[in-house]
């Protein structure tokens, strides 16, 4: 059961006389799909001296006219930061002009942080992590009011040293973005250069359904990168061909693997980069490009071709026009029909009433006589905290689970705390009662509201509610469940905290 559906069922079943729509705790579905795009601007002088720019804003309209629906902006932003990691005014001016021109042309824009080499250094990842977080704090704040057609991509092609910590880096930057852009689409991909073989190792927050998963495809590298002067491995290669049945079978198998993963996890897919160098020869280069684009479209993947100009080109800057064989290869079949977006549901007041992050990973467990873990479950969010009390304690509060509340609480606020919980017991009739509270997160742990929760062996909604009688500053409170008197293992879902919630009127 999904997180929003579970909350709807729990509170909508009149436990509190509340009704929540399915949008309550989930990000709304992306309003626009990404179908056919092109990478641009990564290596253009426009960022240092607009007067020397190869790329012109008129090229954005040319993209739209040719049939592209989005452009992926490759931003090497680190070099435009000062000593305090602030992005320069000149850099912002250029980005703003590109975003404005793209909007006028009717293009969606992927804001792609492209400093992947700097973030792959073996000696020290700390500078990259600091700069990356600084980038997303600034960009997410600056673009918080941007239209839904603007999409964020956390980091291009994590690799080498970044591989070991990529899921952690992804999570910390996604959290920054979600503070100001809770429903914006964000593109994320696996480690090892966004390799499809690493999809199973990609860890994503289950409740965040506004994530687009990307992978990059240059297989076989010996063909697509033959003659690449920047790679000792391939710079002397030439005459490598592509197009045998085995080549086509490999492409099919690779993309079928991605499709299977996407279907299993319910995630949309963007082929964020693919292309073959000019040194591969035009006929074979065009054949490979067409085959990859059609394979992506046949499986419902969007794609972004690498790249507009500067190697792998689809636009000839000297001739000031499209490289027709490559453009034709990309557009050789009608664009897939866009998936009709579901009608936007009326905004449910729960979206404004929630003052915490409903995620089972926010639970923390304290006490010496317990063990805990996060496990898949059938409660809301499909992930639970499992706690086993090894020995009953004298006081119930000596073992417990807590989760932070971000929002402020004011005197007179009406508060509701909801979880799903159950006992893991061999006795199907087992029950237990625990105390739950919203309280000050540090000593003296002043209670805001509290009450009992009765657990059975079936996942059931458990609710306490009450009115605050004091003011509590933002970030100073938490939810708490006292577990020290349990003799059975317990599972708790993601916690939900609402402040002054009034259900939307029903028809």
Secondary structure as a PSIPRED ss2 file (coil, helix, strand):
# PSIPRED VFORMAT (PSIPRED V4.0)

   1 X C   1.000  0.000  0.000
   2 X C   1.000  0.000  0.000
   3 X H   0.000  1.000  0.000
   4 X H   0.000  1.000  0.000
   5 X H   0.000  1.000  0.000
   6 X H   0.000  1.000  0.000
   7 X H   0.000  1.000  0.000
   8 X H   0.000  1.000  0.000
   9 X H   0.000  1.000  0.000
  10 X H   0.000  1.000  0.000
  11 X H   0.000  1.000  0.000
  12 X H   0.000  1.000  0.000
  13 X H   0.000  1.000  0.000
  14 X H   0.000  1.000  0.000
  15 X H   0.000  1.000  0.000
  16 X C   1.000  0.000  0.000
  17 X C   1.000  0.000  0.000
  18 X C   1.000  0.000  0.000
  19 X C   1.000  0.000  0.000
  20 X C   1.000  0.000  0.000
  21 X C   1.000  0.000  0.000
  22 X C   1.000  0.000  0.000
  23 X C   1.000  0.000  0.000
  24 X C   1.000  0.000  0.000
  25 X C   1.000  0.000  0.000
  26 X C   1.000  0.000  0.000
  27 X C   1.000  0.000  0.000
  28 X C   1.000  0.000  0.000
  29 X C   1.000  0.000  0.000
  30 X C   1.000  0.000  0.000
  31 X C   1.000  0.000  0.000
  32 X C   1.000  0.000  0.000
  33 X C   1.000  0.000  0.000
  34 X C   1.000  0.000  0.000
  35 X C   1.000  0.000  0.000
  36 X E   0.000  0.000  1.000
  37 X E   0.000  0.000  1.000
  38 X E   0.000  0.000  1.000
  39 X E   0.000  0.000  1.000
  40 X E   0.000  0.000  1.000
  41 X C   1.000  0.000  0.000
  42 X C   1.000  0.000  0.000
  43 X C   1.000  0.000  0.000
  44 X C   1.000  0.000  0.000
  45 X H   0.000  1.000  0.000
  46 X H   0.000  1.000  0.000
  47 X H   0.000  1.000  0.000
  48 X C   1.000  0.000  0.000
  49 X C   1.000  0.000  0.000
  50 X H   0.000  1.000  0.000
  51 X H   0.000  1.000  0.000
  52 X H   0.000  1.000  0.000
  53 X C   1.000  0.000  0.000
  54 X C   1.000  0.000  0.000
  55 X C   1.000  0.000  0.000
  56 X C   1.000  0.000  0.000
  57 X C   1.000  0.000  0.000
  58 X H   0.000  1.000  0.000
  59 X H   0.000  1.000  0.000
  60 X H   0.000  1.000  0.000
  61 X H   0.000  1.000  0.000
  62 X H   0.000  1.000  0.000
  63 X H   0.000  1.000  0.000
  64 X H   0.000  1.000  0.000
  65 X H   0.000  1.000  0.000
  66 X H   0.000  1.000  0.000
  67 X C   1.000  0.000  0.000
  68 X C   1.000  0.000  0.000
  69 X C   1.000  0.000  0.000
  70 X E   0.000  0.000  1.000
  71 X E   0.000  0.000  1.000
  72 X E   0.000  0.000  1.000
  73 X E   0.000  0.000  1.000
  74 X E   0.000  0.000  1.000
  75 X E   0.000  0.000  1.000
  76 X C   1.000  0.000  0.000
  77 X C   1.000  0.000  0.000
  78 X H   0.000  1.000  0.000
  79 X H   0.000  1.000  0.000
  80 X H   0.000  1.000  0.000
  81 X E   0.000  0.000  1.000
  82 X C   1.000  0.000  0.000
  83 X C   1.000  0.000  0.000
  84 X C   1.000  0.000  0.000
  85 X C   1.000  0.000  0.000
  86 X C   1.000  0.000  0.000
  87 X E   0.000  0.000  1.000
  88 X C   1.000  0.000  0.000
  89 X H   0.000  1.000  0.000
  90 X H   0.000  1.000  0.000
  91 X H   0.000  1.000  0.000
  92 X H   0.000  1.000  0.000
  93 X H   0.000  1.000  0.000
  94 X H   0.000  1.000  0.000
  95 X H   0.000  1.000  0.000
  96 X H   0.000  1.000  0.000
  97 X H   0.000  1.000  0.000
  98 X H   0.000  1.000  0.000
  99 X H   0.000  1.000  0.000
 100 X H   0.000  1.000  0.000
 101 X H   0.000  1.000  0.000
 102 X H   0.000  1.000  0.000
 103 X H   0.000  1.000  0.000
 104 X H   0.000  1.000  0.000
 105 X H   0.000  1.000  0.000
 106 X C   1.000  0.000  0.000
 107 X C   1.000  0.000  0.000
 108 X E   0.000  0.000  1.000
 109 X E   0.000  0.000  1.000
 110 X E   0.000  0.000  1.000
 111 X E   0.000  0.000  1.000
 112 X E   0.000  0.000  1.000
 113 X E   0.000  0.000  1.000
 114 X C   1.000  0.000  0.000
 115 X C   1.000  0.000  0.000
 116 X C   1.000  0.000  0.000
 117 X C   1.000  0.000  0.000
 118 X H   0.000  1.000  0.000
 119 X H   0.000  1.000  0.000
 120 X H   0.000  1.000  0.000
 121 X C   1.000  0.000  0.000
 122 X C   1.000  0.000  0.000
 123 X C   1.000  0.000  0.000
 124 X C   1.000  0.000  0.000
 125 X C   1.000  0.000  0.000
 126 X H   0.000  1.000  0.000
 127 X H   0.000  1.000  0.000
 128 X H   0.000  1.000  0.000
 129 X H   0.000  1.000  0.000
 130 X H   0.000  1.000  0.000
 131 X H   0.000  1.000  0.000
 132 X H   0.000  1.000  0.000
 133 X H   0.000  1.000  0.000
 134 X H   0.000  1.000  0.000
 135 X H   0.000  1.000  0.000
 136 X H   0.000  1.000  0.000
 137 X H   0.000  1.000  0.000
 138 X H   0.000  1.000  0.000
 139 X H   0.000  1.000  0.000
 140 X H   0.000  1.000  0.000
 141 X H   0.000  1.000  0.000
 142 X H   0.000  1.000  0.000
 143 X C   1.000  0.000  0.000
 144 X C   1.000  0.000  0.000
 145 X C   1.000  0.000  0.000
 146 X C   1.000  0.000  0.000
 147 X C   1.000  0.000  0.000
 148 X C   1.000  0.000  0.000
 149 X C   1.000  0.000  0.000
 150 X E   0.000  0.000  1.000
 151 X E   0.000  0.000  1.000
 152 X E   0.000  0.000  1.000
 153 X E   0.000  0.000  1.000
 154 X C   1.000  0.000  0.000
 155 X C   1.000  0.000  0.000
 156 X C   1.000  0.000  0.000
 157 X C   1.000  0.000  0.000
 158 X C   1.000  0.000  0.000
 159 X C   1.000  0.000  0.000
 160 X H   0.000  1.000  0.000
 161 X H   0.000  1.000  0.000
 162 X H   0.000  1.000  0.000
 163 X H   0.000  1.000  0.000
 164 X H   0.000  1.000  0.000
 165 X H   0.000  1.000  0.000
 166 X H   0.000  1.000  0.000
 167 X H   0.000  1.000  0.000
 168 X H   0.000  1.000  0.000
 169 X H   0.000  1.000  0.000
 170 X H   0.000  1.000  0.000
 171 X H   0.000  1.000  0.000
 172 X H   0.000  1.000  0.000
 173 X H   0.000  1.000  0.000
 174 X H   0.000  1.000  0.000
 175 X H   0.000  1.000  0.000
 176 X H   0.000  1.000  0.000
 177 X H   0.000  1.000  0.000
 178 X H   0.000  1.000  0.000
 179 X H   0.000  1.000  0.000
 180 X H   0.000  1.000  0.000
 181 X C   1.000  0.000  0.000
 182 X C   1.000  0.000  0.000
 183 X C   1.000  0.000  0.000
 184 X C   1.000  0.000  0.000
 185 X C   1.000  0.000  0.000
 186 X E   0.000  0.000  1.000
 187 X E   0.000  0.000  1.000
 188 X E   0.000  0.000  1.000
 189 X E   0.000  0.000  1.000
 190 X C   1.000  0.000  0.000
 191 X H   0.000  1.000  0.000
 192 X H   0.000  1.000  0.000
 193 X H   0.000  1.000  0.000
 194 X H   0.000  1.000  0.000
 195 X C   1.000  0.000  0.000
 196 X H   0.000  1.000  0.000
 197 X H   0.000  1.000  0.000
 198 X H   0.000  1.000  0.000
 199 X H   0.000  1.000  0.000
 200 X H   0.000  1.000  0.000
 201 X H   0.000  1.000  0.000
 202 X C   1.000  0.000  0.000
 203 X C   1.000  0.000  0.000
 204 X C   1.000  0.000  0.000
 205 X C   1.000  0.000  0.000
 206 X C   1.000  0.000  0.000
 207 X C   1.000  0.000  0.000
 208 X C   1.000  0.000  0.000
 209 X C   1.000  0.000  0.000
 210 X C   1.000  0.000  0.000
 211 X E   0.000  0.000  1.000
 212 X E   0.000  0.000  1.000
 213 X E   0.000  0.000  1.000
 214 X E   0.000  0.000  1.000
 215 X E   0.000  0.000  1.000
 216 X E   0.000  0.000  1.000
 217 X E   0.000  0.000  1.000
 218 X C   1.000  0.000  0.000
 219 X C   1.000  0.000  0.000
 220 X C   1.000  0.000  0.000
 221 X H   0.000  1.000  0.000
 222 X H   0.000  1.000  0.000
 223 X H   0.000  1.000  0.000
 224 X H   0.000  1.000  0.000
 225 X C   1.000  0.000  0.000
 226 X C   1.000  0.000  0.000
 227 X C   1.000  0.000  0.000
 228 X C   1.000  0.000  0.000
 229 X C   1.000  0.000  0.000
 230 X C   1.000  0.000  0.000
 231 X C   1.000  0.000  0.000
 232 X C   1.000  0.000  0.000
 233 X C   1.000  0.000  0.000
 234 X C   1.000  0.000  0.000
 235 X C   1.000  0.000  0.000
 236 X C   1.000  0.000  0.000
 237 X C   1.000  0.000  0.000
 238 X C   1.000  0.000  0.000
 239 X C   1.000  0.000  0.000
 240 X C   1.000  0.000  0.000
 241 X C   1.000  0.000  0.000
 242 X C   1.000  0.000  0.000
 243 X C   1.000  0.000  0.000
 244 X C   1.000  0.000  0.000
 245 X H   0.000  1.000  0.000
 246 X H   0.000  1.000  0.000
 247 X H   0.000  1.000  0.000
 248 X H   0.000  1.000  0.000
 249 X H   0.000  1.000  0.000
 250 X H   0.000  1.000  0.000
 251 X H   0.000  1.000  0.000
 252 X H   0.000  1.000  0.000
 253 X H   0.000  1.000  0.000
 254 X H   0.000  1.000  0.000
 255 X H   0.000  1.000  0.000
 256 X H   0.000  1.000  0.000
 257 X H   0.000  1.000  0.000
 258 X H   0.000  1.000  0.000
 259 X H   0.000  1.000  0.000
 260 X H   0.000  1.000  0.000
 261 X H   0.000  1.000  0.000
 262 X H   0.000  1.000  0.000
 263 X H   0.000  1.000  0.000
 264 X H   0.000  1.000  0.000
 265 X H   0.000  1.000  0.000
 266 X C   1.000  0.000  0.000
 267 X C   1.000  0.000  0.000
 268 X E   0.000  0.000  1.000
 269 X E   0.000  0.000  1.000
 270 X E   0.000  0.000  1.000
 271 X E   0.000  0.000  1.000
 272 X E   0.000  0.000  1.000
 273 X E   0.000  0.000  1.000
 274 X E   0.000  0.000  1.000
 275 X C   1.000  0.000  0.000
 276 X C   1.000  0.000  0.000
 277 X C   1.000  0.000  0.000
 278 X H   0.000  1.000  0.000
 279 X H   0.000  1.000  0.000
 280 X H   0.000  1.000  0.000
 281 X C   1.000  0.000  0.000
 282 X H   0.000  1.000  0.000
 283 X H   0.000  1.000  0.000
 284 X H   0.000  1.000  0.000
 285 X H   0.000  1.000  0.000
 286 X H   0.000  1.000  0.000
 287 X H   0.000  1.000  0.000
 288 X H   0.000  1.000  0.000
 289 X H   0.000  1.000  0.000
 290 X H   0.000  1.000  0.000
 291 X H   0.000  1.000  0.000
 292 X H   0.000  1.000  0.000
 293 X H   0.000  1.000  0.000
 294 X H   0.000  1.000  0.000
 295 X H   0.000  1.000  0.000
 296 X H   0.000  1.000  0.000
 297 X H   0.000  1.000  0.000
 298 X H   0.000  1.000  0.000
 299 X C   1.000  0.000  0.000
 300 X C   1.000  0.000  0.000
 301 X C   1.000  0.000  0.000
 302 X E   0.000  0.000  1.000
 303 X E   0.000  0.000  1.000
 304 X E   0.000  0.000  1.000
 305 X E   0.000  0.000  1.000
 306 X C   1.000  0.000  0.000
 307 X C   1.000  0.000  0.000
 308 X C   1.000  0.000  0.000
 309 X C   1.000  0.000  0.000
 310 X C   1.000  0.000  0.000
 311 X C   1.000  0.000  0.000
 312 X C   1.000  0.000  0.000
 313 X C   1.000  0.000  0.000
 314 X C   1.000  0.000  0.000
 315 X E   0.000  0.000  1.000
 316 X E   0.000  0.000  1.000
 317 X C   1.000  0.000  0.000
 318 X C   1.000  0.000  0.000
 319 X C   1.000  0.000  0.000
 320 X C   1.000  0.000  0.000
 321 X E   0.000  0.000  1.000
 322 X E   0.000  0.000  1.000
 323 X C   1.000  0.000  0.000
 324 X H   0.000  1.000  0.000
 325 X H   0.000  1.000  0.000
 326 X H   0.000  1.000  0.000
 327 X H   0.000  1.000  0.000
 328 X H   0.000  1.000  0.000
 329 X H   0.000  1.000  0.000
 330 X H   0.000  1.000  0.000
 331 X C   1.000  0.000  0.000
 332 X C   1.000  0.000  0.000
 333 X C   1.000  0.000  0.000
 334 X C   1.000  0.000  0.000
 335 X C   1.000  0.000  0.000
 336 X C   1.000  0.000  0.000
 337 X C   1.000  0.000  0.000
 338 X C   1.000  0.000  0.000
 339 X C   1.000  0.000  0.000
 340 X C   1.000  0.000  0.000
 341 X C   1.000  0.000  0.000
 342 X C   1.000  0.000  0.000
 343 X C   1.000  0.000  0.000
 344 X C   1.000  0.000  0.000
 345 X C   1.000  0.000  0.000
 346 X C   1.000  0.000  0.000
 347 X C   1.000  0.000  0.000
 348 X C   1.000  0.000  0.000
 349 X C   1.000  0.000  0.000
 350 X H   0.000  1.000  0.000
 351 X H   0.000  1.000  0.000
 352 X H   0.000  1.000  0.000
 353 X H   0.000  1.000  0.000
 354 X E   0.000  0.000  1.000
 355 X C   1.000  0.000  0.000
 356 X C   1.000  0.000  0.000
 357 X C   1.000  0.000  0.000
 358 X C   1.000  0.000  0.000
 359 X C   1.000  0.000  0.000
 360 X H   0.000  1.000  0.000
 361 X H   0.000  1.000  0.000
 362 X H   0.000  1.000  0.000
 363 X C   1.000  0.000  0.000
 364 X E   0.000  0.000  1.000
 365 X E   0.000  0.000  1.000
 366 X E   0.000  0.000  1.000
 367 X C   1.000  0.000  0.000
 368 X C   1.000  0.000  0.000
 369 X C   1.000  0.000  0.000
 370 X E   0.000  0.000  1.000
 371 X E   0.000  0.000  1.000
 372 X E   0.000  0.000  1.000
 373 X E   0.000  0.000  1.000
 374 X E   0.000  0.000  1.000
 375 X E   0.000  0.000  1.000
 376 X E   0.000  0.000  1.000
 377 X C   1.000  0.000  0.000
 378 X C   1.000  0.000  0.000
 379 X C   1.000  0.000  0.000
 380 X H   0.000  1.000  0.000
 381 X H   0.000  1.000  0.000
 382 X H   0.000  1.000  0.000
 383 X E   0.000  0.000  1.000
 384 X E   0.000  0.000  1.000
 385 X E   0.000  0.000  1.000
 386 X E   0.000  0.000  1.000
 387 X E   0.000  0.000  1.000
 388 X E   0.000  0.000  1.000
 389 X E   0.000  0.000  1.000
 390 X C   1.000  0.000  0.000
 391 X C   1.000  0.000  0.000
 392 X C   1.000  0.000  0.000
 393 X C   1.000  0.000  0.000
 394 X C   1.000  0.000  0.000
 395 X C   1.000  0.000  0.000
 396 X H   0.000  1.000  0.000
 397 X H   0.000  1.000  0.000
 398 X H   0.000  1.000  0.000
 399 X C   1.000  0.000  0.000
 400 X E   0.000  0.000  1.000
 401 X E   0.000  0.000  1.000
 402 X E   0.000  0.000  1.000
 403 X E   0.000  0.000  1.000
 404 X E   0.000  0.000  1.000
 405 X E   0.000  0.000  1.000
 406 X C   1.000  0.000  0.000
 407 X C   1.000  0.000  0.000
 408 X C   1.000  0.000  0.000
 409 X E   0.000  0.000  1.000
 410 X C   1.000  0.000  0.000
 411 X C   1.000  0.000  0.000
 412 X C   1.000  0.000  0.000
 413 X C   1.000  0.000  0.000
 414 X E   0.000  0.000  1.000
 415 X E   0.000  0.000  1.000
 416 X E   0.000  0.000  1.000
 417 X E   0.000  0.000  1.000
 418 X E   0.000  0.000  1.000
 419 X E   0.000  0.000  1.000
 420 X E   0.000  0.000  1.000
 421 X E   0.000  0.000  1.000
 422 X E   0.000  0.000  1.000
 423 X E   0.000  0.000  1.000
 424 X E   0.000  0.000  1.000
 425 X C   1.000  0.000  0.000
 426 X C   1.000  0.000  0.000
 427 X C   1.000  0.000  0.000
 428 X C   1.000  0.000  0.000
 429 X C   1.000  0.000  0.000
 430 X C   1.000  0.000  0.000
 431 X C   1.000  0.000  0.000
 432 X E   0.000  0.000  1.000
 433 X E   0.000  0.000  1.000
 434 X E   0.000  0.000  1.000
 435 X E   0.000  0.000  1.000
 436 X E   0.000  0.000  1.000
 437 X E   0.000  0.000  1.000
 438 X E   0.000  0.000  1.000
 439 X E   0.000  0.000  1.000
 440 X E   0.000  0.000  1.000
 441 X C   1.000  0.000  0.000
 442 X C   1.000  0.000  0.000
 443 X C   1.000  0.000  0.000
 444 X C   1.000  0.000  0.000
 445 X C   1.000  0.000  0.000
 446 X C   1.000  0.000  0.000
 447 X E   0.000  0.000  1.000
 448 X E   0.000  0.000  1.000
 449 X E   0.000  0.000  1.000
 450 X E   0.000  0.000  1.000
 451 X E   0.000  0.000  1.000
 452 X E   0.000  0.000  1.000
 453 X E   0.000  0.000  1.000
 454 X E   0.000  0.000  1.000
 455 X E   0.000  0.000  1.000
 456 X C   1.000  0.000  0.000
 457 X C   1.000  0.000  0.000
 458 X C   1.000  0.000  0.000
 459 X C   1.000  0.000  0.000
 460 X E   0.000  0.000  1.000
 461 X E   0.000  0.000  1.000
 462 X E   0.000  0.000  1.000
 463 X E   0.000  0.000  1.000
 464 X E   0.000  0.000  1.000
 465 X E   0.000  0.000  1.000
 466 X E   0.000  0.000  1.000
 467 X E   0.000  0.000  1.000
 468 X C   1.000  0.000  0.000
 469 X C   1.000  0.000  0.000
 470 X C   1.000  0.000  0.000
 471 X C   1.000  0.000  0.000
 472 X E   0.000  0.000  1.000
 473 X C   1.000  0.000  0.000
 474 X C   1.000  0.000  0.000
 475 X C   1.000  0.000  0.000
 476 X C   1.000  0.000  0.000
 477 X E   0.000  0.000  1.000
 478 X E   0.000  0.000  1.000
 479 X E   0.000  0.000  1.000
 480 X E   0.000  0.000  1.000
 481 X E   0.000  0.000  1.000
 482 X E   0.000  0.000  1.000
 483 X C   1.000  0.000  0.000
 484 X C   1.000  0.000  0.000
 485 X C   1.000  0.000  0.000
 486 X C   1.000  0.000  0.000
 487 X C   1.000  0.000  0.000
 488 X C   1.000  0.000  0.000
 489 X E   0.000  0.000  1.000
 490 X E   0.000  0.000  1.000
 491 X E   0.000  0.000  1.000
 492 X E   0.000  0.000  1.000
 493 X C   1.000  0.000  0.000
 494 X C   1.000  0.000  0.000
 495 X C   1.000  0.000  0.000
 496 X E   0.000  0.000  1.000
 497 X E   0.000  0.000  1.000
 498 X E   0.000  0.000  1.000
 499 X E   0.000  0.000  1.000
 500 X C   1.000  0.000  0.000
 501 X C   1.000  0.000  0.000
 502 X C   1.000  0.000  0.000
 503 X C   1.000  0.000  0.000
 504 X C   1.000  0.000  0.000
 505 X C   1.000  0.000  0.000
 506 X C   1.000  0.000  0.000
 507 X C   1.000  0.000  0.000
